[in-house]
Amino acid sequence: MKDKIAFAIGAWFGCGYMPAARGTWGALCALLLGWPLARFAGFLPWHFGVLALLFTPPAIWAATRVAERVGRKDPNLVVVDEVAGSMAGVGRRFGPISISLCGPSASPRLYRTRNPESVLNTGLTCF
């Protein structure tokens, strides 16, 4: 049962099984989740930061468990890091009007669980 939950979270409910551009699909799903939260639920940028912080531990657990079960260090089907990273940047992108794809494409690098040195090359100028 835990494996099913880990695969569901790790592949972000199917986004990781897309035939191409899996990370892009994961970031897009985060945008599709973030936009209604900002637009209709009144989420502010700091709400998305808190959401990303709360979501990071289960995301790391799921990514680690999927990697162990698949037997690969960084399986392509794991896109939860893109989702968690995009949540961190999506609040800043959905300000009063503007939408930028810079945050979702750069911020997932902050959440790489198996490549911590990539944090040094995050492209923080996008924030």
C-alpha positions, 0 to 999 in steps of 0.5 A: 500500500505504501508503494502505491501511495509513493508512486502516486505522489512521486509520479504526481497522479499520472503526470510522471507517466506521460510519454514526453516532457514529464517534468514539464507536465508536473510543473504544468499540473502545479500551475493548474493547482496554483492558479485556482488557489491564488485566484479563487481561494485568495492564496498569497505568495507566502501561502504557496511558500508554506504549502511547498514547505509542508509538501517537501517531506512527503515529496522526498519520501515518495521520490526516495521510495520510488527510486528504491523500488525502480532501482534507479537513482533519479527515475524519469517518472518522478515529477513531484520535485517539479510540483513542489518546486513550482509551488514555491515559485507559483505564488510570486508568479500569480501576483495581481495579474502577471504569470511567468514561467520562469519560476516553475522552470527554475525553482524545482532545482531547489528540490532535487533530492539526489543532486544537492549541488544543483542548488548552486545553479538554480537560476535564482535571477528568475525570482 
